[in-house]
Amino acid sequence: MSAAAVLDVPTPRGPARAHLHLPAGAVPGTDGRVTLPGALVLGHGAGGGIDAPDLRAVTAAARALGYGVALVEQPYRVAGKRVGPRGPALDEAWTAVVAQLRAHALDAPLVTGGRSAGARTACRTALATGAAGVLCLAFPTRPPGRPDAPSRLPELDGAGVPVLVVQGTTDPYGTPPASATRTVVAVPGDHSLKKDPRSVTAAVTAWLPTVL
């Protein structure tokens, strides 16, 4: 993965951190923003970080298409905590990060998303952030072994923009159904999506130009 510019981003929940990966030749303009045909803003899973294999694969794929990528660490991760707050706090911080990136770093249509919990956050905030689409890597439809737990499908259904879900065929969190606005691609592997990064790359490479 390319060397990234690291931006500390203030949010109401404390400082977040964005690692900005740009395509070759991209340079900031006089206002400090980089003008691009599109960019992705992606978050990490609940207990993981931005170095997850699927996030690395997607970053490389997006840069190859001429897009930028901001990999975002939520404030709790920046503070060194392993366990994050509940959804409303994550959403508040995420919305603030996307707004700051639009204002100071990226002049581009944005696809938001991330893996697992990061994908959930992006779905819940897609309309508020003005996302052109949402990329969900390993969306956790329902906790494993808890058939009585509420489904998270309403978060996907409520995104309000085109959505791509890339899901492992043996993911214990299940696989959401496709819909008129949601493309679901099954790839070999489990919730980590690390078994076949080429399949993840292929799915994202095919979908991104349809929304950016």
C-alpha positions as CSV (number, residue, x, y, z in Angstrom):
1,M,0.0,0.0,0.0
2,S,1.2,3.5,-0.8
3,A,2.7,5.8,1.8
4,A,-0.1,7.9,3.2
5,A,-0.5,11.5,4.4
6,V,-1.8,11.2,7.9
7,L,-4.4,13.8,9.0
8,D,-5.6,14.3,12.5
9,V,-9.3,15.2,12.3
10,P,-11.3,16.9,15.1
11,T,-14.7,15.4,15.9
12,P,-17.2,15.9,18.8
13,R,-16.0,12.5,20.1
14,G,-12.3,13.4,20.1
15,P,-9.7,13.3,17.4
16,A,-10.0,10.8,14.6
17,R,-7.2,10.0,12.1
18,A,-7.4,9.7,8.4
19,H,-4.7,8.0,6.3
20,L,-4.9,9.5,2.8
21,H,-3.7,7.4,-0.1
22,L,-3.7,9.2,-3.5
23,P,-3.4,7.9,-7.0
24,A,-0.1,8.6,-8.8
25,G,0.4,12.2,-9.8
26,A,-2.4,13.6,-7.6
27,V,-1.3,16.9,-5.9
28,P,-3.2,19.3,-3.7
29,G,-4.5,22.5,-5.2
30,T,-4.2,26.0,-3.8
31,D,-6.9,25.3,-1.2
32,G,-5.2,22.2,0.0
33,R,-7.7,19.8,-1.5
34,V,-6.9,17.2,-4.1
35,T,-9.3,17.2,-7.1
36,L,-10.1,13.6,-8.2
37,P,-12.8,11.8,-10.2
38,G,-13.8,10.0,-7.0
39,A,-12.6,8.9,-3.6
40,L,-13.4,6.4,-0.9
41,V,-13.6,7.0,2.8
42,L,-13.4,3.7,4.7
43,G,-13.6,2.7,8.3
44,H,-12.3,-0.3,10.3
45,G,-14.1,-3.1,12.1
46,A,-15.1,-2.9,15.7
47,G,-11.9,-4.6,17.1
48,G,-9.6,-4.2,14.1
49,G,-7.7,-1.5,12.4
50,I,-7.1,0.0,9.0
51,D,-4.4,-2.6,8.0
52,A,-7.0,-5.3,7.5
53,P,-6.3,-7.3,4.3
54,D,-9.6,-6.3,2.6
55,L,-9.0,-2.6,3.3
56,R,-5.5,-2.9,1.8
57,A,-6.8,-4.7,-1.3
58,V,-9.6,-2.1,-1.8
59,T,-7.1,0.8,-1.4
60,A,-4.9,-0.6,-4.1
61,A,-7.8,-1.3,-6.4
62,A,-9.2,2.3,-6.0
63,R,-5.8,3.9,-6.6
64,A,-5.4,1.8,-9.8
65,L,-8.7,3.3,-11.0
66,G,-7.5,6.9,-10.3
67,Y,-9.4,7.3,-7.0
68,G,-8.2,8.4,-3.7
69,V,-8.8,6.6,-0.4
70,A,-9.0,7.8,3.2
71,L,-8.7,5.1,5.8
72,V,-10.2,6.4,8.9
73,E,-9.4,5.5,12.5
74,Q,-12.3,6.3,14.8
75,P,-11.5,8.4,17.9
76,Y,-11.6,5.4,20.3
77,R,-8.9,3.7,18.3
78,V,-6.8,6.8,18.2
79,A,-7.2,7.0,22.0
80,G,-5.8,3.4,22.2
81,K,-9.1,1.7,23.2
82,R,-10.1,-1.7,21.7
83,V,-13.8,-1.4,22.4
84,G,-15.8,1.4,20.7
85,P,-18.9,3.3,21.8
86,R,-22.4,2.6,20.6
87,G,-23.6,3.5,17.1
88,P,-24.7,7.1,17.7
89,A,-21.3,8.1,18.9
90,L,-19.6,6.3,16.0
91,D,-22.0,8.0,13.6
92,E,-21.3,11.5,15.0
93,A,-17.6,11.1,14.7
94,W,-17.8,9.6,11.2
95,T,-20.0,12.4,9.9
96,A,-17.6,15.0,11.2
97,V,-14.6,13.2,9.6
98,V,-16.3,13.1,6.2
99,A,-17.2,16.7,6.4
100,Q,-13.7,17.7,7.3
101,L,-12.2,15.6,4.5
102,R,-14.6,17.3,2.0
103,A,-13.7,20.8,3.3
104,H,-9.9,20.4,3.6
105,A,-8.6,17.3,1.7
106,L,-10.8,15.9,-1.0
107,D,-12.6,17.6,-3.9
108,A,-14.3,14.5,-5.3
109,P,-17.5,12.5,-5.2
110,L,-17.2,10.2,-2.2
111,V,-18.1,6.5,-1.6
112,T,-18.1,5.8,2.1
113,G,-17.9,2.4,3.7
114,G,-15.6,0.0,5.5
115,R,-15.5,-3.4,7.0
116,S,-18.0,-4.9,9.4
117,A,-18.9,-2.2,12.0
118,G,-17.4,0.5,9.7
119,A,-19.8,-0.6,7.0
120,R,-22.7,-0.3,9.4
121,T,-21.7,3.2,10.3
122,A,-21.4,4.2,6.7
123,C,-24.9,2.9,5.9
124,R,-26.5,4.7,8.8
125,T,-24.8,8.0,7.7
126,A,-24.8,7.8,3.9
127,L,-27.5,10.4,3.3
128,A,-26.1,12.7,6.0
129,T,-22.6,12.6,4.5
130,G,-23.7,13.0,0.9
131,A,-22.2,9.7,-0.2
132,A,-22.5,8.6,-3.8
133,G,-22.6,5.0,-2.7
134,V,-21.6,2.7,0.2
135,L,-19.1,-0.1,0.1
136,C,-19.7,-2.8,2.7
137,L,-16.9,-5.3,3.4
138,A,-18.2,-8.2,5.5
139,F,-21.5,-6.6,6.6
140,P,-22.5,-8.3,9.9
141,T,-26.1,-9.1,9.2
142,R,-26.8,-10.9,12.5
143,P,-24.4,-12.0,15.4
144,P,-23.4,-15.7,15.1
145,G,-25.4,-18.1,17.2
146,R,-28.0,-15.5,18.1
147,P,-31.1,-16.1,15.9
148,D,-33.1,-14.0,18.3
149,A,-30.9,-10.9,17.8
150,P,-32.3,-8.1,15.7
151,S,-31.3,-8.2,12.1
152,R,-29.1,-5.3,10.9
153,L,-30.7,-5.5,7.4
154,P,-32.6,-2.2,8.1
155,E,-29.3,-0.4,8.1
156,L,-28.5,-1.6,4.7
157,D,-32.0,-1.0,3.4
158,G,-31.9,2.5,4.8
159,A,-28.7,3.6,3.2
160,G,-30.6,5.5,0.5
161,V,-27.8,5.2,-2.1
162,P,-26.3,2.3,-4.2
163,V,-24.6,-0.3,-2.0
164,L,-22.0,-3.0,-2.7
165,V,-21.7,-5.8,-0.2
166,V,-18.7,-8.1,-0.5
167,Q,-19.3,-11.1,1.8
168,G,-17.4,-14.3,2.5
169,T,-19.2,-17.5,1.6
170,T,-18.6,-18.9,5.1
171,D,-19.1,-15.7,7.0
172,P,-20.9,-16.7,10.3
173,Y,-22.7,-13.3,10.3
174,G,-24.6,-14.4,7.2
175,T,-25.1,-12.9,3.8
176,P,-27.6,-10.2,3.1
177,P,-29.9,-10.5,0.1
178,A,-29.4,-8.4,-3.0
179,S,-32.0,-5.7,-3.9
180,A,-32.8,-3.1,-6.5
181,T,-30.1,-0.8,-5.0
182,R,-27.8,-3.4,-3.4
183,T,-25.3,-5.6,-5.2
184,V,-24.1,-8.6,-3.2
185,V,-20.9,-10.4,-4.3
186,A,-19.9,-13.6,-2.5
187,V,-16.2,-14.4,-2.3
188,P,-14.3,-17.3,-0.9
189,G,-13.6,-17.0,2.9
190,D,-15.1,-16.0,6.2
191,H,-15.7,-12.6,7.9
192,S,-12.1,-11.6,7.6
193,L,-12.2,-11.6,3.8
194,K,-8.5,-12.4,3.8
195,K,-8.6,-15.8,1.9
196,D,-9.0,-14.4,-1.6
197,P,-8.1,-10.7,-1.8
198,R,-8.2,-10.9,-5.6
199,S,-11.9,-11.6,-5.6
200,V,-12.5,-8.7,-3.3
201,T,-10.5,-6.5,-5.6
202,A,-12.4,-7.7,-8.7
203,A,-15.8,-7.0,-7.1
204,V,-14.9,-3.5,-6.1
205,T,-13.1,-2.7,-9.4
206,A,-16.3,-3.6,-11.3
207,W,-18.6,-1.6,-9.1
208,L,-16.8,1.6,-8.3
209,P,-17.0,3.1,-11.8
210,T,-20.8,2.6,-11.7
211,V,-21.2,5.1,-8.8
212,L,-18.3,7.5,-9.3
